[in-house]
């Protein structure tokens, strides 16, 4: 069976695959990692698949429609996100105009609001609810054999009457059974088109596990796709993929572990570091890491190739950390940043503004906290609340959500913009403070000098800095809207 897997057009370089989809200031563009894992499942069953990443390839709607029509699939899987959902639904309906074609809309937004998503369209046949690679695989088998899609769990199906809910999705438990997603990248995509300023370029993104046991109220994937339970690949399987990349994708210089947090199991993280070192890994790696890892573990990771960690500090105010159930206190986070620097690991810090009860004073405490730590880089953004998360439900119940449409989750040019207010702060107040914090962090003379020195000493750092700065510099100018 022929299957098209489509990351549809929206805005230029729209990074739909990340936790907070947007056009980023730093030029980041995520791989369509969830869609690529679905392609893994299809190809494991012998289907012929065309993976189309329109934002990365610069394809407009007409070009994608023509490509899908020429390929002639029986199933089309269309990725979606909250900011782009209105466009995604229209596009899915257009694809469904062809006879004999089943169009499935997938992603975090339809997982959170399946009925509203289905009702927003009129032609596409179904939405997937939750982690969808196994659901899509079972659907392809069913369609190929002429079976009834209502027998496939994890769907909401369009019918002539009331939609049919096929029951909870089945998540893949044996992650080692999945083909390497890096093989999908090598076959279907151009790694040079994807970038993250926290990783050397070009890089690939893989997952060593799915799900997260922590309880942050705003985190998207565990509350819409993967669940709170932690499912892990074996250490041997992860290392085998890293070594496959090293041997078979010679242009790639880094691996980005896109797990919600690679340190959910500290003992396993140390085992991974030891195994990478033993295997002779030469690729640098980056990972999302919780701010509670000890110095010895960070040092082991550094020796195995760890370059940068992306860490959600979120706030320097204890009340805000409690409001979002971060589960890590300020002193622990400060010690982590210091230990990482001592171990030679660069830290990219993430800070958000707009948690319940946020005030001008608490935002200032967070900025002072960020400025006081030895961070390599930082991002300051409004707390983005998405359907399906506790943070969204809380904001909706309190009447704090500002936009009247999903497109309002982004500015006109596709940047993150504040979608919530607090009791004492407007959405505009929060956005302006993000701008202020960004300038305060990056325009410090000491920070600019240290960045310049690193760039002069290290050609990799020079390339990374110039690439990021070429996209980012204009957002440091005063009087820019968020």
Buried (B, 14 or more C-beta within 10 A) or exposed (E): BBBBBBBBBBBEBBBBBBBBBBBBBBBBBBBBBBBBBBBBBBBEBEBEBBBBBBBBBEBEBEBBBEBBBEBEBBBBBBBBBBBBBBBBBBBBBBBBEBEEBBBBBBBBBBBBBBEEBBEBBEBBBBBBBBBBBBBBBBBBBBBBEEEEBBEBBBBBBBEEEEBBBBEEBBBBEEBEEBBBBBBBBBEBBEBEBBBBBBBBBBBBBBBBBBBBEBBBBBBBBBBBBBBEEBBBBBBEBBBBBBBBBBEEBEEBBBBBBBBBBBBBBEEBBBBBBBBBBEBEBEBBBBBBBBBBBBBEBBBBBBBBBBBBBBBBBBBBBBBBBBBBBBEBBBEEBBBBBBBBBEBEBBBBBBBBBBBBEBBEEBBBBBBEBBBEBBBBBBBBBBBBBBBBBBBBBBBEEEEBBBBEEBBBBBBEEBBBBBBBBBEEBEBBBBBBBBBBBBBBBBEEEEBEEEBEEBBEEEEBBBEBBEBBBEBBEEBBEEEBEB
